[in-house]
């Protein structure tokens, strides 16, 4: 049984390590959007290159995140976490010194691999290291510090872009890793990989992560990558795009076939036998597709059309995360009392209203009268839906599969975001030079907000029609104050709580 106490020096070191590691990946997913206009200008990159700057990272992260968790359980969680941190730092260094857009995109894909190794490992280390009496508080602290990191990320990113330059958005990860790795090796106990088998045998949730489905992970990432390529490059047409689209769909079919036939698959198809689980993941796809598209385009809109600096654009987006940090716990408690159906219906509708309010954000827009109201309504929508969504995912499957269910939901959210970033410029008619033409970008942005609002409306309708109150032993997530808005928080062993 894990016996590290939170108040002990070792407990504080373990918490510091996991916060530093997860913050690297979380900050990177929030600050890069703010840097995109400057990256495009300095590297003479077109819009598709900027899309790939975001999506190359998301393709490998979304495709391999379940495999990353399984590797930690099989080979050792600390070992895989440390490898992930080192990998992420080296890839960040390559991003920071990239001489052109092609090298930057390749390095971003490598970053995603590192993120897939360290992201699930950070919470898994807390679950495996801390005494059960301290685990909930440790996860809460990890979640809170992560939320603070997500909140300051766009501000720090904007300051770096306007000051030392956009390359420091990536180079900043190197000194963080230089602190994180030696602390992890010295103070964090190893778990998984043959250590503490007896305690893992007592925890079905841990055993549920013990998969090593390399073929499934590769096929999933390949399907995402090829379909993303086809969507981004579709404007130019050609045989290569058609071949990529067909190959991507074939890889997706092969992924499903492999998962159905393997005795111990990475994503067991029978988990979707739960109507509630399937419905909540469909809601997740709709919500996070809209959010992924919004945060990709909003940072560009504020800089290209409204004329904000990178720092001002990053600061402008803070209200959504701040609201989540302040109010998510209360939202989770409310959902415990009334059930998830109303929050998962009302939340997307509020988010849709916030995105429609962004139609007012154009040349000469006032922050107080135009930008802030939209972000506040969007933030209230996120507050309403994020904690209940995670809790409902965990409550729709058995305790043994709670960690697996959370991983699938997280991967679905990231995949939805990257597909939105790939598809929205195509759907709205953005040309390759649109981000250099304020009028054209403004028109396309308005169309994109309509698409995003439509996706959220579909999510609300699914929730209203299908989602119901979970069984009495529904599990509440421990990460209620997690401030990330690009994907729901990964959950480990859940806290069980009876819903009244």
Residue pairs with C-beta under 8 A, 6 or more apart in sequence:
1 131
1 132
1 199
2 127
2 128
2 129
2 130
2 131
2 132
2 135
2 189
2 191
2 196
2 199
3 131
4 10
4 11
4 14
4 129
4 130
4 131
4 134
4 189
5 11
5 130
5 131
5 134
6 12
6 15
6 130
6 131
6 134
6 137
6 138
6 141
7 134
10 187
11 130
11 134
11 138
13 183
13 186
13 187
13 188
14 125
14 126
14 129
14 130
14 138
14 187
14 188
14 189
15 126
15 138
15 141
15 142
16 183
17 125
17 180
17 183
17 184
17 187
17 188
18 122
18 123
18 125
18 126
18 142
19 122
19 141
19 142
19 145
19 146
19 149
20 176
20 179
20 180
20 183
21 81
21 84
21 85
21 118
21 121
21 122
21 180
21 184
22 118
22 119
22 122
22 123
22 142
22 146
22 149
23 145
23 146
23 149
23 176
24 85
24 88
24 89
24 92
24 118
24 173
24 176
24 177
24 180
25 61
25 88
25 114
25 115
25 118
25 119
26 146
26 149
26 150
26 153
26 484
27 149
27 150
27 153
27 156
27 157
27 172
28 57
28 92
28 111
28 115
28 169
28 170
28 173
29 57
29 484
29 486
30 150
30 153
30 154
30 157
30 295
30 484
30 485
30 486
31 153
31 154
31 156
31 157
31 158
31 160
31 169
31 314
32 53
32 54
32 57
32 157
32 169
33 54
33 154
33 295
33 296
33 298
33 299
33 300
34 154
34 157
34 158
34 161
34 299
34 310
34 313
34 314
35 157
35 160
35 161
35 166
35 169
35 310
36 50
36 53
36 54
36 299
36 300
36 435
37 300
37 303
37 304
37 310
37 435
38 161
38 165
38 166
38 310
39 45
39 50
39 53
39 101
39 104
39 166
40 46
40 47
40 49
40 50
40 435
40 436
42 166
43 49
43 98
43 100
43 101
43 104
44 101
45 53
45 101
46 432
46 433
47 425
47 430
47 431
47 432
47 433
47 434
47 435
48 232
48 233
48 235
48 425
48 432
49 101
49 105
50 435
51 232
51 296
51 421
51 422
51 425
52 101
52 105
52 108
52 232
53 101
53 104
53 105
53 108
54 108
54 296
54 418
54 421
55 228
55 232
55 418
55 421
55 422
56 105
56 106
56 108
56 109
56 112
57 108
57 109
57 111
57 112
57 115
58 112
58 414
58 415
58 417
58 418
58 421
59 109
59 112
59 221
59 224
59 225
59 228
59 418
60 109
60 110
60 111
60 112
60 113
60 115
60 116
60 221
60 225
61 112
61 113
61 115
61 116
61 119
61 414
62 112
62 220
62 221
62 224
62 411
62 414
62 415
62 418
63 116
63 217
63 218
63 220
63 221
63 222
63 223
63 224
63 225
63 411
63 415
64 112
64 113
64 116
64 217
64 220
64 221
65 115
65 116
65 119
65 120
65 407
65 410
65 411
65 414
66 211
66 213
66 217
66 266
66 267
66 404
66 407
66 408
66 411
67 116
67 211
67 212
67 213
67 214
67 216
67 217
67 266
68 80
68 84
68 116
68 117
68 118
68 119
68 120
68 121
69 120
69 121
69 124
69 209
69 403
69 407
70 209
70 210
70 211
70 212
70 213
70 266
71 80
71 117
71 212
72 79
72 80
72 81
72 117
72 120
72 121
72 124
72 192
72 193
72 209
73 124
73 192
73 193
73 200
73 206
73 209
73 210
73 211
74 192
74 193
74 210
74 212
75 192
75 193
76 190
76 191
76 192
76 193
76 194
76 195
77 121
77 124
77 125
77 128
77 190
77 191
77 192
77 193
78 121
78 125
78 184
78 185
78 188
78 189
78 190
78 191
79 190
79 193
80 117
80 121
81 117
81 118
81 121
81 122
81 124
81 125
81 184
81 188
82 181
82 184
82 185
83 117
84 114
84 115
84 116
84 117
84 118
84 119
84 121
85 114
85 118
85 177
85 180
85 181
85 184
86 114
86 177
86 181
87 110
87 113
87 114
87 117
88 111
88 114
88 115
88 117
88 118
88 173
88 177
89 114
89 173
89 174
89 176
89 177
89 178
90 110
90 114
91 107
91 108
91 110
91 111
91 113
91 114
92 107
92 111
92 170
92 171
92 172
92 173
92 174
92 177
93 170
93 171
93 173
93 174
94 103
94 106
94 107
94 110
95 104
95 107
95 108
95 111
95 167
95 170
96 167
96 168
96 169
96 170
96 171
96 174
97 167
98 104
98 107
119 490
120 407
120 490
122 142
123 139
123 142
123 490
123 491
123 492
124 191
124 192
124 209
124 492
125 188
125 191
126 135
126 138
126 139
126 142
126 492
127 135
127 139
127 206
127 492
127 493
128 189
128 191
128 192
128 196
128 206
129 188
129 189
129 191
130 138
135 478
135 493
136 478
136 495
139 478
139 479
139 492
140 478
140 479
140 480
140 481
142 479
143 478
143 479
143 480
143 481
143 482
143 489
144 325
144 481
146 482
146 483
146 484
146 489
147 321
147 324
147 325
147 481
147 482
147 483
147 484
148 325
148 483
149 483
150 321
150 482
150 483
150 484
150 485
151 318
151 321
151 322
151 325
151 483
153 314
154 299
154 313
154 314
154 315
154 317
154 318
155 311
155 314
155 315
155 318
156 172
156 314
157 169
157 310
157 314
158 309
158 310
158 311
158 312
158 313
158 314
158 315
159 311
159 314
160 166
160 168
160 169
160 172
161 169
161 310
161 311
162 309
162 310
162 311
192 200
192 206
200 206
200 207
201 207
203 493
204 398
204 399
204 400
204 401
205 399
205 400
205 401
205 402
205 403
205 492
205 493
205 494
206 403
206 493
207 400
208 400
208 401
208 402
208 403
208 404
209 403
209 404
209 407
210 264
211 264
211 265
211 266
212 264
213 258
213 259
213 262
213 264
213 265
213 266
213 267
215 258
215 262
216 255
216 258
216 259
216 262
216 265
216 266
216 267
217 266
219 251
219 252
219 254
219 255
219 258
220 255
220 266
220 267
222 248
222 251
223 248
223 249
223 251
223 252
223 255
224 248
224 415
224 418
225 248
226 244
226 245
226 247
226 248
226 251
227 244
227 245
227 248
227 249
227 252
227 419
227 422
228 248
228 418
228 419
228 422
229 241
229 244
229 248
230 241
230 242
230 244
230 245
230 248
231 419
231 422
231 423
231 426
232 422
232 425
232 426
233 240
233 241
233 244
234 241
234 426
235 425
235 426
235 431
235 432
256 269
258 265
259 265
259 266
259 267
259 268
259 269
260 269
267 408
268 404
271 277
271 397
271 401
271 404
271 405
271 408
272 278
272 281
274 396
274 397
275 466
276 392
276 395
276 396
276 466
276 467
276 468
276 470
277 393
277 396
277 397
277 405
279 462
279 463
279 466
279 467
280 344
280 389
280 392
280 393
280 396
280 409
280 463
280 467
281 393
281 408
281 409
281 412
282 459
282 462
283 344
283 348
283 389
283 459
283 462
283 463
283 467
284 389
284 393
284 409
284 412
284 413
284 416
284 488
285 412
285 413
285 415
285 416
285 459
286 348
286 416
286 455
286 456
286 458
286 459
286 462
287 347
287 348
287 351
287 385
287 389
287 413
287 416
287 455
287 456
287 459
288 412
288 413
288 414
288 416
288 417
288 486
288 487
288 488
289 416
289 417
289 419
289 420
289 452
289 455
290 348
290 351
290 352
290 355
290 420
290 452
290 453
290 455
290 456
290 459
291 351
291 382
291 417
291 485
291 486
292 416
292 417
292 418
292 419
292 420
292 421
292 486
293 417
293 420
293 421
293 424
293 448
293 451
293 452
294 355
294 358
294 378
294 449
294 452
295 317
295 485
295 486
296 420
296 421
296 424
297 424
297 445
297 448
298 317
298 358
299 313
299 314
299 317
300 435
300 441
300 445
301 358
301 361
301 441
301 442
301 445
302 308
302 312
302 313
302 316
302 317
302 361
302 371
303 309
303 310
303 313
304 435
304 436
304 438
304 441
305 361
305 362
305 363
305 438
305 441
305 442
305 445
306 361
306 362
306 363
306 364
306 365
306 371
307 363
308 316
316 367
316 371
316 375
317 375
319 372
319 375
319 376
319 379
320 375
320 378
320 379
320 382
320 485
321 379
321 483
321 485
322 379
323 376
323 379
323 380
323 382
323 383
324 379
324 382
324 383
324 386
324 481
324 482
324 483
324 485
325 481
325 483
327 380
327 383
328 383
328 386
328 387
328 480
328 481
328 482
329 387
329 480
329 481
331 343
331 383
331 384
331 386
331 387
331 388
332 387
332 388
332 391
332 476
332 477
332 480
334 343
335 343
335 387
335 388
335 391
336 391
336 476
336 497
336 499
336 500
337 499
337 500
339 468
339 469
339 470
339 499
340 388
340 389
340 391
340 392
340 463
340 467
340 469
340 470
341 463
341 464
341 467
341 468
341 469
343 384
343 385
343 388
344 385
344 388
344 389
344 392
344 459
344 460
344 463
344 467
345 460
345 463
345 464
345 467
346 381
346 384
346 385
346 460
347 381
347 382
347 383
347 384
347 385
347 386
347 388
347 389
347 460
348 381
348 385
348 456
348 457
348 459
348 460
348 463
349 381
349 456
349 457
349 460
350 377
350 378
350 380
350 381
350 384
351 377
351 378
351 381
351 382
351 385
351 456
352 381
352 452
352 453
352 454
352 456
352 457
352 460
353 377
353 381
353 453
354 374
354 375
354 376
354 377
354 378
354 379
354 380
354 381
355 374
355 378
355 449
355 452
355 453
355 456
356 449
356 450
356 453
357 370
357 373
357 374
357 377
358 371
358 374
358 445
358 449
359 446
359 449
360 370
360 374
361 370
361 371
361 374
362 442
363 438
363 442
365 371
382 485
386 482
386 485
386 488
387 477
387 480
389 409
389 488
390 406
390 409
390 477
390 479
390 488
390 489
390 491
391 470
391 474
391 475
391 476
391 477
392 467
392 470
392 474
393 405
393 406
393 409
393 488
394 402
394 405
394 406
394 474
394 475
394 476
394 477
394 491
394 494
395 470
395 471
395 474
395 475
396 405
396 470
397 404
397 405
399 475
399 494
399 496
402 475
402 491
402 493
402 494
403 491
403 492
403 493
406 488
406 490
406 491
406 492
407 490
409 488
410 487
410 488
410 489
410 490
413 486
413 487
413 488
414 486
414 487
417 486
417 487
420 452
420 455
424 430
424 448
424 451
424 452
425 434
425 444
427 447
427 448
427 451
428 444
428 445
428 447
428 448
428 451
429 444
429 447
430 440
430 441
430 444
431 437
431 440
434 440
434 441
434 444
435 441
469 499
470 499
472 498
472 499
473 496
473 498
474 497
474 498
474 499
475 494
475 495
475 496
475 497
476 494
476 495
476 496
476 497
477 489
477 491
477 494
477 495
478 491
478 492
478 494
478 495
479 489
479 490
479 491
482 488
482 489
